[in-house]
Amino acid sequence: MSKAILVARLLLGLIFTVFSLNYFFPFLPPPEMSESAAGLWGALAGSGYMVPVMKVIELAAGVFLLGGILVPLSLTLLAPIIVNIVLFHVFLDPAGMPVGILVLVLEVFLAWAYRDAFKGVLDPRAKPRE
């Protein structure tokens, strides 16, 4: 199982590292998108705020996953991004769904593998430290 966890961590880290670096230093051609998907992406990118922040978070989390450091934090930071990737492809660009499903499966698998790190977060009776 530890080899599967390592492969999943490295693959998820590589995906987010490569695609976030591609935003800052374009080396891959942009994907084809439906008109509605391109409109949303254009609006987010046009704001000058959302996409750069998202890509910095993706890059940091990807590098952390590749290095095997702060893995639970990285998974936590990537969770809302991955949910939005999947929903983006469900509603706006079904052609990209395989990558969305891949990152979702990797995220869920790794979250399960690191589930002990999330015990406090999932405790419904958590108390503050006195």
N, C-alpha and C positions, 0 to 999 in steps of 0.2 A: 504494500500500500504506500510506503514512503516514496517509492519511485514514481508512482502515479501522482502523488502530491507534488513532488519536485517538478515533474513534467507539466502539470497543470499550472503551477506557480510561474514557471519560466515562460510558458506559452502565453498566459494572460499578461504577464509583465512585458513580454516582447510585443504583443499586439498593441498595448497602450503606449509603449515607448516609441515604437515605429510610427504609429499614426499621429501621435502628438508631435513628434519631431517633423513629420511631413507637413504639419500646419505651419510651423515656423520656418522650415527650410524645405520647400516643395521639391520632392524628388520622385514622387509617384503621380501619375495622372489623376485628376479629380474623377470621382466615380460619376457615372450617369445617374441622374435623379429625375423623378417625376417633377412636373411643374409645381405642384403644391409643396413637395419636399424641398425643392430649390428655393421656393419663396420663403419658407420658414428658415432655412439655413442662411439665406441672404439677409433676412431681418436680424437674425441672431448675430451674424458676422458684422452687419452694418452698424449695430449698436456700439461696436468698439469695446464692449465690456464682456459680454457673456462667453463668447468663444475663447478669447485669450485666457480668461480665468479657468474655464473648463479644461483647456489644453495644458495649462500649467499643472493643474491637479492631476490630470491623466499622466503627464510626464513624471511627476514626483512619485505617484503611486506605482507606475510601471517600473521605474528605476528601483524603488524599494522592493518590489516583488522580485525583480531580477537578482537583487542583492540578498534577498532573504531577510531583510530587516523591516521592522514595523509592519509585518504582513497583516495583522488584524486591522490596524489603522488604514492601511492601503485598501483592504477589502471594504471597509466602512466608507471611505471616500469614493470608491468606485461604484458602490451599490446604486445610488440615485442616478448616476450617469448611465449605468448599464440598463436600468429600468427605462430610462428615456431613449436609449438606443433601440431597445426592443419595441417600445411603443411607437417610436418614429417609423420603424419599418413595418409594423402592423398597420398603421393608419395612413402613412404617406408614401412609403417606398418599399413594397413587398420584395422587390428584387434583392435587397440587401439583407433579408431575413436570416440567411445561414450564418453570417458573421454575428448577428445579434444573438441568435440562439447559442452559438459557440461560446461567446463571452458570458452569457447567462449561466450556461451549464458549468463552465469553469469557476465562475464566482460562487455558485451554490455549492459545488463540490468542495472548494477551498474553505468556504464559510463553515461547512460541516466538519471538515478536517481540523479547523481551528476553533471549534465550537466552545471549548473550555475558556478561551479568551473573551467570549461574549456572554458568559454566564451572568455577570453583574449587570450588563445592559438589558438583559432579558428578564431580570428579577422584578416581578410586579410589586414586591414589597421592599424595594431598595430604600435604604435610609442614608441620609447624609452623615458624613463623619463629624463627630462632636469635637 
